[in-house]
Amino acid sequence: MQSTRTLPSFPDARLWAGRLFSAAPALFLLVDGAMKLAKPAVVVETTVQLGYPESVITALGIVLLACTLTYLVPATAILGAILLTGYLGGAVATHVRVGGGTFPIVFPILIGALLWGGLVLRNPRLAALLPLQRRSDTEGGA
């Protein structure tokens, strides 16, 4: 028996807001990944100061670019968001480990929140899974 459940309508404004929320952090991550491939002195110095050898910078850039591109493809966006959450969690852990200030610790969390927020706004199926919506009066809600 097929389900007759329909997804809620998704207004254009919500879709475009989701695209903007997704594009801003994705652009930052693409630039960050490209910088890791180009390896300017500031990237090498910062990576070494964080306790990583210079030899891992290119691999980090490839992983970051692959995860971000996966996020940008609508069919694989949820997988990309999951992968980027792991990558950004590693960034948070690294800054906590070295005793970084508040901004370096909170910034990856904000990037992740924007990624997921944008994805929820532009993907009605994902939005329907989250318990963030008010229940309608027909469902017994207020």
N, C-alpha and C positions, 0 to 999 in steps of 0.2 A: 504494500500500500504506500503510495507516495504521500509525502508530507505536503500539506496545504499552507504551511506557515510562510508568511511573506515577510520580507525584511522591511524595516521602516524606511520611509522615503528619506533621501539624503539631499538636502538643499545644496544648490551650487555654492553658496557662501561657505558652507561647512567644508565642502570638498576643496575649495580654493584656500581656505584657512589651513587645512591639513597639508596641502601642497607647500604652502609657505613655511609652516612649522617643520616640515620634513626637509625642505631645501636648505634652510639656513645651517643646521648642523651637518647635513650631508656635504655641503660645500666646504665647510670648515674641515671635515674629515678627509675629503678628497685632497685639499691643499696640504694637510698634514701628512697624508700618505705620500704625495708627490715630493714633499720636502725630504721625507725619509729616503726616497729613492735618489734624489739629487745630492743628499748629504752635505749641505753647507756646514761651515765650521760651527755655527751656533747649534745645529741639530746634534752634531757629534759631541760637542762639549756638554750639552744638556743631558744627553743619553748616558754618557760616561759618568756625569755627576749623580745621576739617579741609580748608578750601580750596575749598568748593563755594559757589556763590551761593545766596542764599535762594530764588531762583526755581525751583530744581530739587527742592525738598523735597517738594512735592505729587506730582510725577511719581515720585520715589523711593518714596513711600508707596503710590501706585497699583501700581507694579511689584511691590513687596514683597508687598502684599496679594494681587495676582493670582497670583503664584508660590506663595504659601503656600496659598491656596485650591485651586490646582491640585494641590498636594501632598496636601491633605486628602481629595480625591476619590479613592477607591480605583482607579477606572479610569484616572486620569491621574497617579497618585502618583509613578511613576518619572520622568515628564516634569517634574513639579513639583520633585522632588529634584535633577534636573539643572539646572533654572533657578535654584533656590536655591543650588546649589553655585557657580554663576557670580556671583550676587549677593553671597554671602558671601566669595568670592574677591576681589571688588572692595573689600569692607570691609577685608580683610586688607591688600591693596595700599595702600589709603588710609592705614591706620595705620602701615604700614612707611614710606611716603613722608614722612609728617609726623614720623617718629621717635617714634611712640607707644611706650609701655612694653610689657612682656611681656603683661600681661593683655588690653589691647585688641587685640593681634595674635592671641593664642591663643584668645580667646573665640569668634570666628566659626568657627574651625576645630573647636572642641568642639561648637558648635551643629550644624555640618554633619555631624560624626561621629554625633551623636545622631539626626539626621534619617535618615541612611543606615542606621545600626544598627537603628533602629526599623522602617524599611522592610524590611530583610532579615529581621528577626524575624517580621514579619506577612505577608510575601509569599513563599510557598514556591517559586514559579517563579524569583524573583530569587535566593533562597538557593541554589537548585540550580545557578545559573550561576557562583557564586563558588567558588574553589578553597580554601575554608576548612574543608571537611569531611574527616574521616578516611576513608580508603578502607577498604572492608570487606575481610575476609579472602578473599572470593570474587573480589575484584578484584586480588588480589595484594598487598594492603597488610598492614601489621603488625597 
